[in-house]
Structure formats: C-alpha cells, structure tokens
Amino acid sequence: MKSGTRLLLLLGMLCLAAAAGYFLVRPWSNGLTPKPAVSGSTGLQWLQKEYGLTDTQFQRIKQEHDTYHPRCMEMCEEIRLANARVAELLGNSTAMTPEVKAALKEAEATYAQCRATMLAHVYRVAALMPQEAGRRYIQDVAPRLLTGAHSVDDVMRSHSPGSPP
C-alpha cells in the first residue's frame, strides 16, 4: 500500500476513534452526568414508564447505573489518553511506524473493552427488569452502543417515553 493511502487510512481510523471518544465523553463534559439520587431524579425515569418497572426494580437499576458510572468515566479517560497518544505520534511521524501501529492497536483495544463493558452493563440492567421488558431494552439500546455513536447515558437521555429509541 502506498504511504499516502496508508496515511489517509490512518487518519480515517483516528477520526473514527476520536469521534467515538467524543460521544463517550460528551455527556459528562456538559454536566449532564446523572448523580446518585438525593431527590430521586437521575434522568433515568423514562425507563420506569417505558419498561413498566416497579419502584423496587427502578431503584435497583438506578443503583446499577450509579455503580457503573465511575468505571465508565475511567474508560472515557483511557480512550482519551489512547487517542492523544496516537495524535502525538502522528504529529511526530512522517511515515507509518511500528509505534504508530502499536498506538492504534492500543486505542482500538481500549475502545473495544469499553464497548464490551457497556454491553455488560446493559445486560445487567436488563436482568433487573421483567424478562420481556429486559429483552426489549437490549433490543433498543445495544444496537446504538455497537455503532459507537452513543454511550449508555446518551441512549437513555435521547429516548423519550413512548417514542422509538
């Protein structure tokens, strides 16, 4: 492959990784992060109505979400650092180097681990719902996470009760 083509491919991959990182970090950069409920409001309330959850089920889901949130923030930081490393190497390279390849692999592995962790969270939330509601929740949320276009919070915030997710 010609070096110009490799560079374009590398830049394209970097853009995708940066976009994924942006969409994962964006909810928290705007101060929209749900915090443990003092007044009972976490931005997850649409879940209770949409999936017919009891107060007990909803409280367990809020607890799961609050438990998951710190790990999610850690993963966002790991993605940001991995992307910064790739950007730094690109800024200092005039050719595809083993270091650039290694940094790209690391960034991809970090993002893949993040997606797997998010999907595990989705499955844990679904397990706290009635069986059919849990299946529907997975069908609603998981495909958006797989595209890398949304974090769990983005998907939850963008969904209004009664509308398609």
N, CA, C and O of each residue as an XYZ file, in Angstrom:
660
protein
N       0.838     -1.169      0.000
C       0.000      0.000      0.000
C       0.890      1.241      0.000
O       1.889      1.292      0.717
N       0.532      2.224     -0.793
C       1.319      3.451     -0.850
C       1.215      4.207      0.463
O       0.223      4.108      1.184
N       2.270      4.970      0.756
C       2.282      5.671      2.049
C       1.167      6.709      2.140
O       0.646      6.946      3.230
N       0.789      7.330      1.030
C      -0.320      8.295      1.051
C      -1.629      7.621      1.393
O      -2.435      8.174      2.142
N      -1.852      6.437      0.857
C      -3.065      5.686      1.157
C      -3.066      5.249      2.610
O      -4.094      5.305      3.286
N      -1.902      4.809      3.087
C      -1.796      4.412      4.493
C      -2.088      5.586      5.420
O      -2.775      5.441      6.431
N      -1.560      6.742      5.061
C      -1.784      7.918      5.886
C      -3.272      8.271      5.926
O      -3.808      8.586      6.989
N      -3.939      8.219      4.766
C      -5.374      8.511      4.741
C      -6.154      7.486      5.569
O      -7.078      7.839      6.301
N      -5.773      6.224      5.445
C      -6.425      5.190      6.242
C      -6.193      5.430      7.729
O      -7.119      5.313      8.532
N      -4.980      5.758      8.088
C      -4.634      6.039      9.475
C      -5.414      7.244      9.995
O      -5.943      7.206     11.106
N      -5.488      8.301      9.209
C      -6.235      9.487      9.632
C      -7.721      9.181      9.767
O      -8.384      9.678     10.677
N      -8.240      8.359      8.854
C      -9.639      7.955      8.948
C      -9.913      7.182     10.221
O     -10.917      7.414     10.895
N      -9.005      6.250     10.554
C      -9.163      5.482     11.785
C      -9.056      6.381     13.007
O      -9.794      6.206     13.976
N      -8.154      7.328     12.964
C      -8.004      8.262     14.080
C      -9.267      9.102     14.246
O      -9.715      9.346     15.366
N      -9.833      9.540     13.134
C     -11.080     10.327     13.204
C     -12.204      9.507     13.819
O     -12.966     10.014     14.643
N     -12.313      8.238     13.422
C     -13.347      7.378     13.994
C     -13.139      7.195     15.495
O     -14.085      7.262     16.280
N     -11.887      6.963     15.877
C     -11.591      6.789     17.305
C     -11.879      8.076     18.075
O     -12.424      8.038     19.179
N     -11.512      9.213     17.488
C     -11.759     10.487     18.161
C     -13.262     10.745     18.293
O     -13.729     11.217     19.330
N     -14.012     10.433     17.238
C     -15.462     10.631     17.286
C     -16.085      9.739     18.354
O     -16.962     10.172     19.102
N     -15.627      8.490     18.419
C     -16.148      7.580     19.443
C     -15.835      8.127     20.829
O     -16.701      8.132     21.704
N     -14.607      8.585     21.032
C     -14.232      9.159     22.319
C     -15.073     10.380     22.664
O     -15.492     10.558     23.808
N     -15.310     11.208     21.670
C     -16.119     12.410     21.887
C     -17.522     12.031     22.366
O     -18.020     12.582     23.348
N     -18.156     11.081     21.663
C     -19.517     10.718     22.020
C     -19.589     10.002     23.359
O     -20.631     10.013     24.015
N     -18.497      9.383     23.766
C     -18.487      8.743     25.078
C     -18.291      9.753     26.200
O     -18.840      9.582     27.289
N     -17.517     10.801     25.949
C     -17.189     11.784     26.981
C     -18.187     12.933     27.011
O     -18.386     13.539     28.064
N     -18.808     13.244     25.903
C     -19.675     14.412     25.778
C     -20.722     14.566     26.868
O     -20.880     15.678     27.373
N     -21.448     13.531     27.265
C     -22.473     13.758     28.293
C     -21.908     14.334     29.582
O     -22.559     15.157     30.227
N     -20.707     13.915     29.967
C     -20.133     14.371     31.222
C     -19.501     15.740     31.079
O     -19.399     16.473     32.063
N     -19.077     16.103     29.892
C     -18.458     17.409     29.712
C     -19.482     18.526     29.813
O     -19.124     19.673     30.080
N     -20.739     18.207     29.606
C     -21.803     19.202     29.694
C     -22.470     19.217     31.062
O     -23.478     19.895     31.257
N     -21.917     18.482     31.996
C     -22.506     18.452     33.333
C     -23.811     17.690     33.391
O     -24.618     17.920     34.292
N     -24.037     16.783     32.446
C     -25.290     16.054     32.402
C     -25.225     14.719     33.122
O     -26.183     13.946     33.088
N     -24.128     14.449     33.759
C     -23.937     13.157     34.385
C     -24.962     12.933     35.479
O     -25.096     13.748     36.393
N     -25.689     11.820     35.386
C     -26.580     11.524     36.487
C     -25.763     11.280     37.754
O     -24.753     10.578     37.730
N     -26.206     11.857     38.833
C     -25.526     11.665     40.105
C     -26.420     10.812     40.990
O     -27.631     10.759     40.777
N     -25.850     10.159     41.959
C     -26.701      9.390     42.856
C     -27.852     10.249     43.365
O     -27.670     11.403     43.752
N     -29.009      9.670     43.354
C     -30.212     10.450     43.624
C     -30.324     10.855     45.082
O     -30.201     10.039     45.995
N     -30.560     12.130     45.261
C     -30.939     12.625     46.572
C     -32.440     12.839     46.528
O     -33.165     12.460     47.448
N     -32.892     13.450     45.449
C     -34.315     13.733     45.321
C     -35.025     12.671     44.502
O     -36.240     12.758     44.322
N     -34.304     11.657     43.992
C     -34.941     10.614     43.203
C     -34.879     10.887     41.713
O     -35.428     10.104     40.938
N     -34.244     11.950     41.281
C     -34.190     12.291     39.872
C     -32.814     11.995     39.306
O     -31.829     12.585     39.748
N     -32.725     11.092     38.337
C     -31.440     10.754     37.741
C     -31.439     10.842     36.229
O     -30.408     10.563     35.617
N     -32.519     11.209     35.605
C     -32.572     11.199     34.159
C     -32.909      9.822     33.616
O     -32.972      9.636     32.401
N     -33.124      8.865     34.488
C     -33.469      7.509     34.067
C     -34.967      7.236     34.194
O     -35.423      6.127     33.913
N     -35.719      8.225     34.608
C     -37.126      7.985     34.911
C     -37.935      7.483     33.718
O     -38.920      6.767     33.899
N     -37.528      7.853     32.490
C     -38.247      7.356     31.318
C     -38.238      5.824     31.304
O     -39.170      5.196     30.802
N     -37.171      5.225     31.863
C     -37.032      3.780     31.888
C     -38.184      3.127     32.639
O     -38.724      2.108     32.209
N     -38.548      3.722     33.757
C     -39.595      3.138     34.589
C     -40.917      3.071     33.833
O     -41.603      2.049     33.852
N     -41.261      4.151     33.178
C     -42.528      4.180     32.447
C     -42.456      3.330     31.174
O     -43.364      2.548     30.891
N     -41.390      3.488     30.425
C     -41.264      2.800     29.137
C     -41.269      1.282     29.293
O     -41.846      0.575     28.466
N     -40.632      0.780     30.343
C     -40.492     -0.664     30.504
C     -41.346     -1.226     31.642
O     -41.185     -2.383     32.030
N     -42.251     -0.407     32.173
C     -43.204     -0.866     33.179
C     -42.549     -1.401     34.435
O     -42.904     -2.473     34.926
N     -41.591     -0.648     34.952
C     -40.835     -1.105     36.121
C     -41.530     -0.720     37.417
O     -42.157      0.335     37.517
N     -41.408     -1.585     38.395
C     -41.882     -1.245     39.733
C     -40.870     -0.281     40.352
O     -39.759     -0.128     39.845
N     -41.262      0.361     41.443
C     -40.327      1.258     42.129
C     -39.079      0.500     42.583
O     -37.968      1.024     42.496
N     -39.255     -0.714     43.059
C     -38.111     -1.527     43.507
C     -37.179     -1.852     42.351
O     -35.962     -1.729     42.487
N     -37.733     -2.267     41.214
C     -36.906     -2.559     40.038
C     -36.162     -1.303     39.592
O     -34.972     -1.352     39.279
N     -36.868     -0.192     39.568
C     -36.257      1.057     39.139
C     -35.122      1.463     40.079
O     -34.067      1.898     39.619
N     -35.327      1.326     41.382
C     -34.274      1.660     42.345
C     -33.040      0.781     42.139
O     -31.913      1.264     42.240
N     -33.247     -0.498     41.852
C     -32.112     -1.403     41.603
C     -31.361     -0.990     40.334
O     -30.133     -1.049     40.284
N     -32.103     -0.578     39.323
C     -31.467     -0.137     38.069
C     -30.689      1.152     38.306
O     -29.578      1.302     37.796
N     -31.251      2.078     39.068
C     -30.514      3.308     39.397
C     -29.236      2.979     40.145
O     -28.191      3.579     39.894
N     -29.319      2.021     41.066
C     -28.130      1.618     41.822
C     -27.081      1.004     40.885
O     -25.896      1.313     41.003
N     -27.502      0.149     39.966
C     -26.583     -0.442     38.988
C     -25.932      0.655     38.148
O     -24.726      0.621     37.899
N     -26.724      1.613     37.718
C     -26.200      2.701     36.900
C     -25.183      3.532     37.683
O     -24.125      3.882     37.158
N     -25.499      3.840     38.912
C     -24.577      4.622     39.741
C     -23.286      3.854     40.028
O     -22.214      4.452     40.124
N     -23.388      2.540     40.162
C     -22.206      1.705     40.365
C     -21.344      1.664     39.110
O     -20.116      1.700     39.196
N     -21.979      1.589     37.948
C     -21.272      1.507     36.662
C     -20.609      2.832     36.280
O     -19.552      2.831     35.650
N     -21.197      3.928     36.643
C     -20.761      5.248     36.188
C     -19.268      5.535     36.411
O     -18.617      5.999     35.475
N     -18.695      5.287     37.583
C     -17.253      5.570     37.754
C     -16.375      4.781     36.775
O     -15.395      5.313     36.254
N     -16.725      3.515     36.526
C     -15.939      2.732     35.576
C     -16.078      3.311     34.169
O     -15.111      3.346     33.407
N     -17.255      3.753     33.837
C     -17.482      4.379     32.532
C     -16.593      5.614     32.375
O     -15.987      5.830     31.326
N     -16.529      6.408     33.425
C     -15.686      7.610     33.373
C     -14.214      7.233     33.208
O     -13.486      7.892     32.466
N     -13.778      6.182     33.889
C     -12.396      5.707     33.745
C     -12.121      5.289     32.308
O     -11.071      5.610     31.751
N     -13.066      4.575     31.712
C     -12.887      4.117     30.331
C     -12.826      5.296     29.365
O     -12.037      5.288     28.420
N     -13.654      6.303     29.599
C     -13.613      7.501     28.753
C     -12.231      8.145     28.810
O     -11.698      8.577     27.788
N     -11.659      8.206     29.996
C     -10.330      8.771     30.154
C      -9.279      7.899     29.460
O      -8.356      8.419     28.833
N      -9.420      6.580     29.571
C      -8.489      5.676     28.892
C      -8.552      5.875     27.372
O      -7.520      5.874     26.700
N      -9.751      6.043     26.842
C      -9.909      6.285     25.399
C      -9.283      7.621     25.030
O      -8.584      7.729     24.023
N      -9.535      8.639     25.847
C      -8.959      9.956     25.560
C      -7.438      9.881     25.533
O      -6.805     10.438     24.636
N      -6.854      9.202     26.504
C      -5.395      9.081     26.561
C      -4.852      8.282     25.379
O      -3.824      8.646     24.808
N      -5.525      7.210     25.012
C      -5.079      6.405     23.871
C      -5.141      7.223     22.583
O      -4.232      7.158     21.756
N      -6.208      7.987     22.418
C      -6.330      8.839     21.227
C      -5.276      9.944     21.231
O      -4.735     10.295     20.183
N      -4.989     10.486     22.401
C      -3.963     11.526     22.496
C      -2.594     10.962     22.120
O      -1.793     11.636     21.472
N      -2.335      9.731     22.528
C      -1.058      9.091     22.185
C      -0.942      8.919     20.674
O       0.115      9.190     20.104
N      -1.997      8.480     20.026
C      -1.984      8.333     18.567
C      -1.761      9.691     17.921
O      -0.944      9.815     17.008
N      -2.469     10.698     18.377
C      -2.324     12.040     17.805
C      -0.902     12.554     17.981
O      -0.338     13.158     17.068
N      -0.327     12.317     19.148
C       1.052     12.752     19.398
C       2.017     12.077     18.422
O       2.886     12.729     17.844
N       1.856     10.776     18.248
C       2.736     10.049     17.332
C       2.542     10.510     15.895
O       3.511     10.627     15.144
N       1.310     10.771     15.511
C       1.056     11.262     14.151
C       1.714     12.623     13.930
O       2.236     12.906     12.852
N       1.681     13.439     14.944
C       2.290     14.756     14.837
C       3.804     14.704     14.734
O       4.430     15.639     14.236
N       4.390     13.621     15.201
C       5.842     13.485     15.182
C       6.344     12.511     14.125
O       7.546     12.259     14.047
N       5.449     11.957     13.308
C       5.838     10.948     12.319
C       5.639     11.462     10.903
O       4.750     12.267     10.626
N       6.481     10.978     10.034
C       6.314     11.278      8.612
C       6.009     10.003      7.842
O       5.859     10.029      6.620
N       5.918      8.888      8.556
C       5.617      7.607      7.928
C       4.953      6.713      8.969
O       4.988      6.981     10.170
N       4.341      5.631      8.460
C       3.749      4.648      9.358
C       4.889      3.929     10.074
O       5.736      3.296      9.445
N       4.892      4.037     11.374
C       5.966      3.429     12.160
C       5.383      2.309     13.019
O       4.168      2.242     13.208
N       6.226      1.446     13.529
C       5.722      0.421     14.455
C       5.059      1.040     15.685
O       4.103      0.482     16.224
N       5.561      2.182     16.125
C       4.965      2.854     17.287
C       3.553      3.333     16.980
O       2.654      3.203     17.811
N       3.358      3.893     15.777
C       2.020      4.351     15.380
C       1.081      3.155     15.308
O      -0.036      3.213     15.821
N       1.523      2.074     14.679
C       0.690      0.870     14.580
C       0.323      0.356     15.978
O      -0.826     -0.007     16.234
N       1.303      0.331     16.864
C       1.052     -0.159     18.225
C       0.065      0.755     18.953
O      -0.826      0.274     19.653
N       0.220      2.059     18.791
C      -0.694      3.005     19.443
C      -2.110      2.854     18.899
O      -3.079      2.936     19.655
N      -2.233      2.637     17.605
C      -3.558      2.417     17.010
C      -4.196      1.147     17.561
O      -5.380      1.132     17.896
N      -3.407      0.090     17.650
C      -3.935     -1.160     18.201
C      -4.388     -0.970     19.644
O      -5.434     -1.478     20.049
N      -3.600     -0.242     20.407
C      -3.943      0.010     21.800
C      -5.237      0.824     21.888
O      -6.101      0.525     22.712
N      -5.373      1.845     21.047
C      -6.591      2.662     21.052
C      -7.802      1.813     20.676
O      -8.860      1.933     21.293
N      -7.653      0.966     19.678
C      -8.754      0.089     19.267
C      -9.107     -0.905     20.374
O     -10.285     -1.156     20.628
N      -8.100     -1.466     21.027
C      -8.349     -2.417     22.112
C      -9.049     -1.731     23.287
O      -9.941     -2.309     23.907
N      -8.645     -0.510     23.585
C      -9.262      0.245     24.675
C     -10.732      0.503     24.368
O     -11.593      0.337     25.232
N     -11.010      0.909     23.139
C     -12.393      1.181     22.749
C     -13.217     -0.106     22.751
O     -14.370     -0.100     23.184
N     -12.641     -1.206     22.273
C     -13.359     -2.484     22.274
C     -13.699     -2.915     23.702
O     -14.795     -3.413     23.959
N     -12.760     -2.722     24.625
C     -13.015     -3.067     26.026
C     -14.132     -2.199     26.596
O     -14.968     -2.679     27.361
N     -14.145     -0.940     26.228
C     -15.200     -0.032     26.676
C     -16.562     -0.513     26.185
O     -17.515     -0.585     26.960
N     -16.650     -0.838     24.909
C     -17.922     -1.314     24.355
C     -18.378     -2.587     25.053
O     -19.560     -2.733     25.366
N     -17.451     -3.512     25.300
C     -17.815     -4.754     25.978
C     -18.319     -4.478     27.394
O     -19.275     -5.106     27.851
N     -17.679     -3.545     28.080
C     -18.094     -3.196     29.436
C     -19.468     -2.529     29.423
O     -20.301     -2.807     30.286
N     -19.706     -1.653     28.449
C     -21.022     -1.018     28.331
C     -22.110     -2.053     28.065
O     -23.185     -2.000     28.664
N     -21.827     -3.004     27.157
C     -22.826     -4.029     26.859
C     -23.091     -4.914     28.076
O     -24.228     -5.325     28.307
N     -22.058     -5.205     28.847
C     -22.261     -5.973     30.078
C     -23.188     -5.206     31.027
O     -24.043     -5.802     31.682
N     -23.015     -3.893     31.097
C     -23.890     -3.054     31.922
C     -25.331     -3.131     31.407
O     -26.267     -3.258     32.196
N     -25.503     -3.054     30.112
C     -26.845     -3.145     29.521
C     -27.489     -4.472     29.906
O     -28.666     -4.506     30.264
N     -26.738     -5.555     29.836
C     -27.280     -6.860     30.215
C     -27.615     -6.922     31.707
O     -28.610     -7.537     32.092
N     -26.801     -6.296     32.540
C     -27.111     -6.275     33.981
C     -28.400     -5.487     34.237
O     -29.231     -5.896     35.047
N     -28.560     -4.363     33.548
C     -29.800     -3.580     33.687
C     -30.987     -4.407     33.217
O     -32.014     -4.463     33.894
N     -30.854     -5.042     32.076
C     -31.947     -5.851     31.531
C     -32.338     -6.974     32.491
O     -33.517     -7.309     32.604
N     -31.360     -7.552     33.179
C     -31.635     -8.637     34.120
C     -32.445     -8.166     35.324
O     -33.067     -8.978     36.010
N     -32.439     -6.864     35.582
C     -33.197     -6.308     36.701
C     -34.631     -5.970     36.313
O     -35.419     -5.534     37.153
N     -34.970     -6.172     35.043
C     -36.306     -5.868     34.518
C     -37.101     -7.169     34.372
O     -36.534     -8.261     34.379
N     -38.422     -7.032     34.239
C     -39.192     -8.218     33.849
C     -38.604     -8.756     32.530
O     -38.080     -7.990     31.721
N     -38.696    -10.066     32.327
C     -37.992    -10.702     31.212
C     -38.280    -10.054     29.854
O     -37.346     -9.751     29.112
N     -39.525     -9.841     29.525
C     -39.848     -9.276     28.209
C     -39.370     -7.827     28.093
O     -38.874     -7.418     27.042
N     -39.516     -7.055     29.163
C     -39.024     -5.665     29.150
C     -37.508     -5.645     28.991
O     -36.969     -4.802     28.274
N     -36.821     -6.566     29.652
C     -35.368     -6.653     29.527
C     -34.937     -6.963     28.106
O     -33.979     -6.378     27.601
N     -35.642     -7.884     27.459
C     -35.338     -8.202     26.052
C     -35.509     -6.963     25.174
O     -34.666     -6.655     24.331
N     -36.611     -6.268     25.393
C     -36.881     -5.073     24.580
C     -35.845     -3.989     24.841
O     -35.412     -3.308     23.911
N     -35.445     -3.824     26.092
C     -34.405     -2.847     26.446
C     -33.107     -3.165     25.704
O     -32.479     -2.270     25.139
N     -32.710     -4.424     25.705
C     -31.492     -4.811     24.984
C     -31.641     -4.501     23.503
O     -30.721     -3.962     22.889
N     -32.777     -4.830     22.928
C     -33.011     -4.549     21.508
C     -32.991     -3.048     21.215
O     -32.564     -2.627     20.140
N     -33.450     -2.248     22.169
C     -33.494     -0.798     21.982
C     -32.101     -0.155     22.118
O     -31.743      0.727     21.337
N     -31.337     -0.596     23.096
C     -30.103      0.096     23.476
C     -28.845     -0.494     22.836
O     -27.996      0.252     22.349
N     -28.716     -1.811     22.830
C     -27.471     -2.442     22.372
C     -27.057     -2.057     20.951
O     -25.875     -1.792     20.735
N     -27.958     -2.010     19.979
C     -27.505     -1.649     18.627
C     -26.875     -0.256     18.549
O     -25.946     -0.042     17.771
N     -27.366      0.675     19.336
C     -26.784      2.024     19.340
C     -25.388      2.024     19.948
O     -24.518      2.775     19.508
N     -25.174      1.193     20.947
C     -23.845      1.102     21.543
C     -22.860      0.461     20.586
O     -21.683      0.822     20.566
N     -23.330     -0.481     19.801
C     -22.452     -1.178     18.868
C     -21.953     -0.262     17.761
O     -20.887     -0.501     17.194
N     -22.704      0.774     17.448
C     -22.260      1.698     16.403
C     -21.166      2.620     16.905
O     -20.469      3.249     16.109
N     -21.008      2.704     18.224
C     -20.013      3.610     18.791
C     -20.497      5.047     18.805
O     -19.744      5.952     19.165
N     -21.745      5.267     18.419
C     -22.256      6.627     18.323
C     -22.830      7.139     19.635
O     -23.082      8.336     19.774
N     -23.036      6.263     20.582
C     -23.697      6.684     21.823
C     -23.107      5.958     23.014
O     -22.634      4.827     22.899
N     -23.141      6.610     24.140
C     -22.889      5.930     25.399
C     -24.242      5.497     25.942
O     -25.281      5.886     25.408
N     -24.235      4.709     26.978
C     -25.494      4.307     27.605
C     -26.301      5.541     27.992
O     -27.508      5.588     27.755
N     -25.651      6.541     28.584
C     -26.361      7.745     29.004
C     -26.937      8.499     27.815
O     -28.054      9.010     27.900
N     -26.203      8.581     26.708
C     -26.736      9.249     25.514
C     -28.010      8.551     25.053
O     -29.014      9.203     24.767
N     -27.963      7.232     24.983
C     -29.125      6.484     24.535
C     -30.293      6.727     25.481
O     -31.420      6.956     25.041
N     -30.021      6.677     26.783
C     -31.096      6.872     27.751
C     -31.663      8.280     27.686
O     -32.880      8.458     27.747
N     -30.801      9.286     27.562
C     -31.264     10.668     27.528
C     -32.011     10.998     26.242
O     -32.925     11.823     26.258
N     -31.643     10.372     25.136
C     -32.276     10.712     23.864
C     -33.617     10.032     23.691
O     -34.371     10.371     22.779
N     -33.921      9.087     24.545
C     -35.146      8.322     24.417
C     -36.234      8.984     25.245
O     -36.087      9.157     26.455
N     -37.312      9.348     24.596
C     -38.431      9.861     25.369
C     -39.489      8.774     25.454
O     -39.671      8.010     24.506
N     -40.184      8.697     26.571
C     -41.155      7.645     26.767
C     -42.141      7.555     25.613
O     -42.704      8.559     25.176
N     -42.339      6.334     25.127
C     -43.307      6.108     24.083
C     -42.771      6.301     22.686
O     -43.425      5.899     21.725
N     -41.608      6.899     22.535
C     -41.071      7.084     21.200
C     -40.050      6.001     20.910
O     -39.485      5.411     21.831
N     -39.808      5.735     19.617
C     -38.820      4.705     19.315
C     -37.441      5.143     19.793
O     -37.088      6.316     19.673
N     -36.668      4.219     20.328
C     -35.341      4.593     20.852
C     -34.386      4.947     19.740
O     -33.231      5.283     20.001
